[in-house]
Amino acid sequence: MFLQIGDIAVHAQQEGPPHGPAVLLMHTLGTTLAVWEPQAQAFVRRGFRVVRMDIRGHGLTEAPHGPYAMVQLAQDGLALLDALGIHAAHVGGISIGGRIALGMAALAPERVLSLLPCDTALEFKPESLWQERIEAVTRGGLAPGAETSMGRWVFDASLASSKGLRRMLLTTDPAGWLGCAAALRDCSAAEVVGKVHCPTTVIVGEADESTPVAASEAIRAAIPGARMVTIAEARHIPSREREAAFTRAVLGHFDALVARPGDRAEAGRAARLAVLGAAQAAALSASPGPLDAPFRDWALDALWGGIWTRPGLSHRDRSLLTIGLLAALGHHEELGIHVRATANTGVTPEEIAEVVLQVAGYCGVPAANAALRVAKQTLTEMAR
């Protein structure tokens, strides 16, 4: 798809359930959104809404003449989320994409749920090295330096995936490469350090010469609680050459989020608001007395904070599942609450009807009849 984002038309690809937890992925300098293809499919299988973008000047995104600035590239990412109606997302990127992800978290921390900065750095020194590369590409284009780039990117340039990376580089618009190279040259660690506090897993190839392991260690040290994973026998773009190991690492980031210590009650409060809506969430939290306060606190922490925040299922999928369970068990008051919540989770009346049929087949017609009456009454009230 193509979206007008400020001064450029941005090319992006979106996959997975539209109401799933959102993940935004960004690629390296001189490549395209295709570098994340294997991992995107793994995310989709886990129920994520995956958005990949060709960053400014790359792939099919427009390439205005630069120089670009890192904050400008971060604003592009945030504007894409706006255009897609996504308030907050997990954000990952490789190389410049990872640095853009860090910039987004520093610029708008409420928009970034967690971070996956891969084979990147807080800053890219020395500036003179980037200036030399910029001057070389300005004179002769990208082709003369292609083999040198491939040597930094992968171990085995004969692999089909490596040949694909080389084609991505050679078809990159030089104006876009130059603009982004200037952003790398000019960015500073001060733009990020002390401003990023979300859950973070830093991933790096153990033999990455462009952004070595020490650069990833500096990112980990700059973000409280950050984890780091090193990919063995990998260089700068492990998402393709070490596809299986890299995919395990990025999925492991989300597995770690589930068990991450922190304020689950606060996360549960946000999940409950997103699912139930303001009116129902307020009713549930209104002035609990000494009898029900312990139960409400437990539900906020363990149920909403411990289950509804898990990334393995989207809110929409959990909504459908909850409706089916409540219908089967005959818990009609709670069923009405969750039917009303479908206004926020995206579950349709037609899908509720399918769930009721499933209940009839596996749990009995009386349970399905009673659930159908509750659902019809609630949906009628919602339509008024």
C-alpha positions in Angstrom: 0.0 0.0 0.0 1.0 3.6 -0.5 0.2 6.4 2.0 1.0 10.1 1.8 3.0 10.8 4.9 3.9 14.5 5.0 6.1 15.3 2.0 6.5 11.7 0.7 4.4 8.8 -0.5 5.4 5.9 1.8 5.2 2.3 0.7 4.3 -0.1 3.5 2.9 -3.7 3.8 0.4 -4.8 6.5 -0.3 -8.3 7.4 -2.1 -10.2 10.2 -5.3 -9.5 12.1 -6.3 -5.9 12.0 -7.1 -5.8 15.7 -4.0 -7.7 16.8 -1.2 -6.1 18.7 0.8 -3.9 16.3 4.4 -4.4 15.3 6.3 -1.9 13.1 9.5 -3.2 11.5 12.1 -1.1 9.6 15.0 -2.2 7.5 18.7 -1.4 7.0 20.4 1.3 4.9 20.3 0.2 1.3 17.6 -2.5 1.6 13.8 -2.7 1.7 11.1 -4.0 3.9 11.8 -7.5 2.4 14.6 -8.1 4.9 12.0 -8.8 7.6 9.9 -11.2 5.5 10.6 -14.4 7.5 10.1 -12.7 10.9 6.9 -11.0 9.7 5.3 -14.3 8.8 6.3 -15.7 12.3 4.6 -12.7 13.9 1.5 -13.1 11.9 1.2 -16.7 13.0 1.3 -15.4 16.6 -1.6 -13.1 15.9 0.3 -9.8 15.5 -0.7 -7.0 13.1 2.6 -6.6 11.3 3.5 -3.4 9.5 6.7 -3.1 7.5 7.7 0.1 5.8 10.2 1.1 3.1 11.9 4.0 5.0 12.3 7.4 3.4 14.3 7.1 0.2 14.2 3.3 0.0 12.3 0.6 -1.9 9.1 2.1 -3.3 9.0 5.0 -0.9 9.8 8.4 -2.4 13.3 9.7 -2.3 13.5 13.4 -2.0 17.0 15.0 -2.0 18.5 15.2 1.5 20.1 15.4 3.8 17.6 13.7 6.1 17.7 13.9 9.9 17.1 11.0 12.3 14.3 12.8 14.0 12.7 13.2 10.6 12.9 9.5 10.0 11.4 8.8 13.4 8.6 11.2 12.7 7.9 9.3 9.4 7.4 6.1 11.5 5.1 7.8 13.9 3.1 9.4 11.0 2.7 6.0 9.4 1.2 4.6 12.7 -1.1 7.6 12.7 -2.2 7.0 9.1 -3.0 3.4 10.0 -5.0 4.3 13.1 -2.4 2.7 15.4 -1.9 4.5 18.7 1.0 2.4 20.0 3.1 -0.5 18.6 6.1 -2.7 19.3 8.8 -1.3 17.1 11.9 -3.0 15.7 14.5 -2.2 13.2 17.9 -3.4 11.8 20.8 -0.9 11.5 19.3 2.5 10.6 15.9 1.0 11.2 16.9 0.1 14.8 18.2 3.6 15.3 14.9 5.0 14.0 13.1 2.8 16.4 15.1 4.2 19.3 14.4 7.7 18.0 10.6 7.0 18.0 10.7 5.7 21.6 12.6 8.9 22.7 10.4 11.2 20.7 7.0 9.7 21.7 7.5 7.1 24.5 3.7 6.6 24.8 3.6 5.3 21.3 6.2 2.6 21.6 5.2 -0.5 23.6 8.6 -2.2 23.4 11.7 -2.1 21.3 13.8 -4.5 19.1 16.9 -2.5 18.0 19.0 -4.9 16.0 22.6 -4.5 14.7 22.5 -0.8 15.4 24.1 1.9 17.6 23.3 5.0 19.6 25.5 7.0 17.2 27.6 6.1 14.2 31.1 7.5 14.5 33.4 8.7 13.1 31.6 11.3 11.0 34.5 11.4 8.6 33.9 7.8 7.6 30.3 8.5 6.6 31.4 11.7 4.8 33.8 9.6 2.7 31.1 7.2 1.8 28.7 10.0 1.0 31.3 11.6 -1.3 32.0 8.2 -3.0 28.3 7.5 -3.7 27.8 11.1 -4.9 30.6 10.5 -7.4 29.9 7.0 -8.6 26.7 5.7 -7.3 26.1 2.5 -5.2 27.5 -0.1 -7.5 31.3 0.4 -6.9 30.9 -0.2 -3.2 28.4 -3.1 -3.4 30.9 -5.9 -2.8 32.4 -4.1 0.2 28.9 -3.7 1.6 28.1 -7.4 1.1 31.2 -8.3 3.0 30.0 -6.3 6.0 26.4 -7.6 5.7 26.8 -11.4 5.4 29.3 -14.2 5.6 28.2 -16.0 2.5 27.5 -13.8 -0.5 26.6 -16.8 -2.7 23.3 -17.5 -0.8 20.1 -16.7 -2.6 19.1 -14.4 0.3 22.5 -12.6 0.0 22.0 -12.1 -3.7 18.6 -10.6 -2.9 20.2 -8.2 -0.5 22.7 -7.2 -3.2 19.8 -6.5 -5.6 18.1 -4.4 -3.0 21.2 -2.3 -2.6 21.8 -1.8 -6.3 18.2 -0.7 -6.9 18.2 1.8 -4.0 17.8 5.4 -5.1 21.1 7.1 -4.5 19.3 10.2 -3.3 17.6 8.1 -0.6 20.8 6.4 0.4 22.6 9.7 0.7 19.8 11.3 2.7 19.8 8.4 5.2 23.6 8.2 5.3 23.6 11.9 6.4 21.1 11.0 9.1 23.4 8.3 10.4 26.4 10.7 10.2 24.7 13.4 12.2 22.7 11.5 14.8 23.8 11.7 18.4 23.5 9.4 21.4 22.2 12.4 23.4 19.0 12.2 21.3 18.2 8.8 23.0 20.1 8.3 26.2 17.9 8.8 29.3 14.8 9.1 27.1 13.9 5.4 26.5 12.4 3.3 29.2 10.2 0.7 27.5 11.0 -3.1 27.5 13.9 -3.6 25.1 15.7 -6.6 23.6 18.9 -5.6 21.7 20.0 -8.2 19.0 23.3 -8.3 17.3 25.4 -10.6 15.0 28.5 -11.7 16.8 30.7 -10.8 13.8 29.0 -7.5 12.9 31.7 -5.1 11.9 29.4 -2.2 11.0 27.7 -2.0 14.4 29.8 -4.3 16.6 28.7 -6.0 19.8 30.1 -3.2 21.9 27.6 -0.8 20.2 24.7 -3.1 21.3 26.1 -3.3 24.8 26.0 0.5 24.9 22.4 0.5 24.0 21.6 -2.2 26.6 23.4 -0.1 29.2 21.5 3.0 28.2 18.0 1.5 28.6 16.9 0.3 32.1 16.2 -3.4 32.2 17.2 -4.0 28.5 18.2 -7.5 27.4 20.7 -8.5 24.7 20.9 -11.5 22.4 23.9 -12.3 20.3 23.4 -14.3 17.1 26.3 -16.7 16.4 28.0 -16.7 13.0 26.1 -13.6 11.9 27.2 -10.3 10.6 25.1 -7.1 10.0 21.8 -8.5 8.6 21.1 -11.8 10.4 17.4 -11.7 9.6 18.1 -13.5 6.3 21.5 -15.3 6.6 20.7 -16.6 10.1 16.9 -16.6 9.7 16.0 -19.3 12.2 18.2 -18.0 15.0 17.1 -14.4 14.4 13.5 -15.3 14.4 13.8 -17.2 17.7 15.5 -14.1 19.2 12.7 -11.7 18.1 10.0 -14.0 19.2 11.8 -14.5 22.5 11.5 -10.8 23.1 7.7 -11.1 23.2 7.9 -14.2 25.4 10.0 -12.2 27.8 7.5 -9.4 27.9 4.9 -11.8 29.4 7.1 -12.5 32.5 8.7 -9.1 32.7 8.4 -7.7 36.3 6.7 -4.4 36.7 3.3 -2.8 37.4 0.9 -5.4 36.0 -2.0 -3.6 37.6 -1.2 -0.5 35.5 -0.9 -2.5 32.3 -4.2 -4.3 33.3 -5.9 -1.0 33.8 -4.9 0.1 30.2 -6.0 -3.3 28.8 -9.3 -3.2 30.6 -10.0 0.3 29.3 -9.1 -0.7 25.7 -11.4 -3.8 25.8 -14.4 -2.6 27.9 -14.4 1.1 27.0 -14.5 4.0 29.4 -18.0 3.6 30.8 -17.7 -0.1 31.7 -14.1 0.2 33.0 -15.2 3.1 35.2 -18.1 1.1 36.5 -15.9 -1.8 37.5 -13.4 0.5 39.2 -15.8 2.7 41.0 -15.3 2.9 44.8 -14.7 -0.8 45.7 -15.7 -1.6 49.2 -13.8 -3.7 51.8 -15.6 -6.9 50.5 -14.9 -6.6 46.8 -11.7 -4.5 46.8 -9.3 -7.6 47.1 -11.1 -9.4 44.2 -11.0 -6.3 42.0 -7.3 -5.8 42.7 -6.6 -9.4 41.9 -8.6 -9.2 38.6 -6.8 -6.0 37.6 -3.4 -7.6 38.2 -3.8 -11.3 37.3 -6.6 -11.3 34.8 -6.3 -8.0 32.9 -2.6 -7.4 33.6 -1.5 -11.0 33.4 -3.6 -12.4 30.6 -5.2 -9.7 28.4 -1.8 -8.0 28.0 -0.1 -11.2 26.7 1.0 -10.8 23.0 0.2 -14.3 21.9 -3.5 -13.5 21.2 -5.0 -10.2 20.0 -7.7 -8.5 22.0 -10.1 -9.5 19.3 -9.2 -13.2 19.6 -9.4 -13.1 23.4 -12.8 -11.4 23.1 -14.2 -14.2 21.0 -12.8 -16.8 23.3 -14.2 -15.1 26.4 -17.7 -14.9 24.9 -17.6 -18.6 24.0 -16.5 -19.6 27.5 -19.0 -17.3 29.3 -21.8 -18.6 27.0 -20.9 -22.2 27.6 -20.7 -21.7 31.4 -24.0 -19.7 31.6 -22.3 -16.7 33.1 -24.8 -14.3 31.6 -24.0 -11.0 33.4 -20.3 -11.3 32.4 -21.4 -12.4 28.9 -23.4 -9.2 28.5 -20.3 -7.1 29.5 -18.1 -8.8 26.9 -20.7 -8.6 24.1 -20.9 -4.9 24.8 -17.0 -4.8 24.7 -17.1 -6.0 21.0 -17.6 -2.3 20.1 -13.9 -2.0 21.1 -12.5 -5.4 20.2 -13.8 -5.5 16.6 -15.8 -8.8 17.0 -18.9 -8.7 14.8 -22.4 -9.9 15.5 -21.9 -12.5 12.8 -18.9 -13.8 14.6 -20.8 -13.9 17.9 -23.4 -16.0 16.1 -20.7 -18.4 15.0 -19.4 -18.8 18.5 -23.0 -19.5 19.8 -23.3 -22.2 17.2 -20.0 -23.7 18.5 -21.4 -23.6 22.0 -24.6 -25.4 20.8 -22.6 -28.1 19.2 -20.2 -28.8 22.0 -22.0 -27.6 25.2 -25.7 -28.0 24.4 -28.6 -26.2 22.9 -30.0 -24.8 26.2 -26.7 -23.0 26.9 -26.6 -21.6 23.4 -30.3 -20.4 23.5 -29.7 -18.6 26.8 -26.5 -17.0 25.4 -28.2 -15.9 22.2 -30.9 -14.1 24.2 -28.3 -12.2 26.2 -26.3 -11.3 23.1 -29.4 -10.2 21.1 -30.6 -8.0 24.0 -27.1 -6.5 24.5 -26.6 -5.8 20.8 -30.1 -4.2 20.6 -29.2 -1.9 23.5 -25.9 -1.0 21.9 -27.7 0.0 18.7 -30.0 2.6 20.4 
